Amino acid sequence: MKLLEPGATLDGFTIEECIHSGGMAHIYRVVYADGRPGPGFAMAMKIPRMTAGDGAENIVSFEVECQIMQALHGNSTPRFVAAGDLQHTPYLVMEYVQGHTLQHWLDGPQPVAVDTITQLGVALARSAHALHQQNTVHLDLKPANVLLREDGSAVLLDFGLSCHAHYPDLLAEQLRKAVGSPAWIAPEQVVGVRGDPRSDVFAIGVMLYQLCTGELPFGTPQTAAGLRQRLWVDPTPPRKLRADLPAWLQEVVLRCLEPEAARRYPSAAHLAFDLSHPTQVHVTQRGTNTVGTPFRTHFKRWLKAAGMHYQPSPLPARQLQEVPIVMVAVPHKDVTDATLYSLREAVARALGTRPGARLACVTVISSSQTSASDEDKSETNVHRRYLTALRQWSQPLDHPGHQTSCHVLESGDVAQALLDYARGNHVSVIVMGAATHGLMTQRFVATVPIKVAMDAPCTLILVKQNLPFAQLGSPASLNAAPAKGYSDSDADSAAAPYGDDLGPLG
Amino acid sequence: MRLALLSDIHGNIQALDACLAHARAQQVQRFAFLGDLVGYGANPAEVVERITLLTEEGAIVLKGNHDEMAVHPPATIKTVGDSTASWTHQQLSPLQRLWMDTLPFTHHLETVLLVHASADGPELWRYVYDQRAATASLNAANEWPGVRYVFGGHVHLQTLYYRGATDGLMMFTPQAGVPVPVPKHRQWLATVGSVGQPRDGNPQAMYAVLDTERAQLTFHRVPYDHYSAAAAIRRAGLPEFFAHRLEEGR
């Protein structure tokens, strides 16, 4: 379609100005032609350059975008207003979001600060996760398709190559072909897999790599063979290109870029979690390496990749449910052994046996417990004490397939602190004691679980204390009974260590 | 217009009534019954009576292989399906049998072609189980002018076939209750599932609604009293297998 002049009208909308003129489409600012007020936000109209008569993939992806935009909701995508008849007047009117695309940071002063990279990454991962929760995978995430609002949140644009599990995938073909932008496309997309949320995690990894180093991890391949390379090749470690980059960040970026989807973050929420808790990132050789992957490893992977082929993926939302982020609120005072034991049992059940779930152990202390003047009560010291105790408590839950992290929150309002934490980290399940404190104070503090239950953004498991008979009577301690392999003989021999001093948590 | 597409009722009055009530709640304006009104189930006469009444308000009714068998029961019994045909034959009144004998194999309604099995030889009762069979049916349907949608039953599963980026048909398993856009510039073929004898492990009845104005197709699953339907089969002395099947949806 030809460029429209300002003042022209189309299907009840008046064109104001052209704000983008790309190879695929023109985008205009528009208002309602009959002068009625807008829907509460500015509107943009996208008109594909080609028409249905051209029969090209272009118009199909416009059809896909119209379909998916109508099904999406929430802050991470522009709001849908109207779509024209695809045959006669194809157009899409949606919310006009003000902000810079991610390209702005890549074009700006280099290198980009680590804090900025982290913030951008978190915003991006959260928006991608919100999309995945709606059973949609973007599949074409790249700097030009990510808009950052003033408040730092990310809006994802252009759903022309996306896949919504509730709708027939119009871009799927019998002869599976790669559809996407060569620089950011995930290895499984190269062999035609559409619908795996971890493909978006890969694309985010490419963008993080760009932000870290200013370079593309796999270049911009022009051929199918060039595209297939990412099935077995590791990119140059970012720290080799930028020495001041922390190892934890390289660990995060390279985990996103793992050729095998199963070795990446199982969901974008897990990625956001690591980016927002740098000290909790488990740094491996992947993070510290500054040399690059040896030829031998690449060769072995190449052999494996030669056999890689299309496999259908399950519903994105279902995939996310299988890799929950479980948060457990561990009380640190007036707590009985029975509560701690039961909490741990409940957490073990919530984590399940499947790999990929992650556990966040959280305890809330009041601000009065730390002091700026008293060295013994300094924030670092107090936090370290609680963290150590949390780690001891969670040790029996360690499982190679699950990642565990411990967090001390400081707040006067326990329930609110837990809720904020759960919301901010896309927690899928909260586990906490039905009564978090001793009986004497229960009258006052029983409201904490109730308050959390009322406002919880996810499933809440309230745990009633239940301890094997042999354990009753032993004093409370955060570093108490092991959760697994519990037997009578264990109980006898384990009785002694419970006599330990309770330390800061008793 | 909202058109309800119901197929393979198989003499199950409990499931039919539940689907009719569900469809009326969806503001359906017209009903289409895609064949196999009877066979297997315990209430063939009631089902036929209910559907004949609906023809007065414009319902479309097609013939299925089980309807043909019930009118002309096979002399020798070869399959489990045959075994209920002569029982069903006796349950139906002569007038009902006469009416069923006159039912058409297909019905063409503007952009829609309705058929019990495959448009590729409707009287041959070919199963549309895969992309290949769906392609044959859709190609045959193109002999009717202006057809964009082909709807059938016979396979007792809900599946939507559509033209993807290439010429071949793609297969899609719909999510119950989610309206799927089916724009007219593409061709679509759907098997709408079975009202009276679901076989996908879920005992809930299946049917679909086409909204021609919005170009949306919604596949539905409707819970109904399948224990009563199974009990009726046992009471009628029909093979236990057919009762058990309804309880498990297999």
Interface residues (C-beta under 8 A of the other chain):
Chain A: A52 E57 V60 E63 Q67 L86 Q87 A165 H166 Y167 P168 D169 L170 L171 A172 E173 Q174 L175
Chain B: Q131 L160 Y162 G164 A165 T166 G168 M170 F172 P174 Q175 V178 V180 P181 P183 K184 H185
